[in-house]
Amino acid sequence: MMRKSSAAERRLNPIVVLLLSCCWRSSLAQRAFKISSTACTISASATQCQVAASGDATLQVSFTGGAAKTLTLDMSSATTCSASSIACPQVFMVTSDHIENVVTLSKCSYYKAAAYDSHLLTYTFMNIGTQFPFTVQDDAGHGRAVVPPGAIRECFCHCTGTCSTGTNNRLYCVHASQR
């Protein structure tokens, strides 16, 4: 036999309502990444891309000139992405103009010029070009990911040993699964 619930029992507990409203709102949140207002133009191989501004979460990189080039960013250096010591963003929007273009992250376990040897750092690479892929490398010099036009690759950096030794920093990249 079912008993009738009283009006007090049918009212929602205020704590439950608060928890549900918090959870509901957080599930609607979007991740937003501020894009650098200036693109870093790479017409020859380079080791700096000093266009990042305070608050930038995405660095625009544009390879130009139609020849193979490498952009090597030393993440342990405070001036790699900005002359005023602003940290390198961890998202890269790249336009490639040659099939052999490379973005190399050196000492990828560094953030804001400090070693994060007890953390995994993530990096996202997006090819916004229309014709040519580019390759993502770490200090080992191996291609860890190829990013074709219209694709995104996410990479995790892990350091074993002394992180100031470049080859101890390795990128592990997520690739599209084959079906």
Secondary structure, DSSP 8 states (H G I E B T S, - for coil): ------HHHHS--HHHHHHHHHHHHHHT------B-SS-EEESS-BS--TT--TT--EEEEEE-SSS--EEEEETT-TTSS-TT-----SEEEEE-SSTT-EEEEESTTEETTEE-TTS-EEEEEEE--SS--EEEE-TT--EEEEE-TT-EEEEEEEE-S-TTSGGGEEEEE------
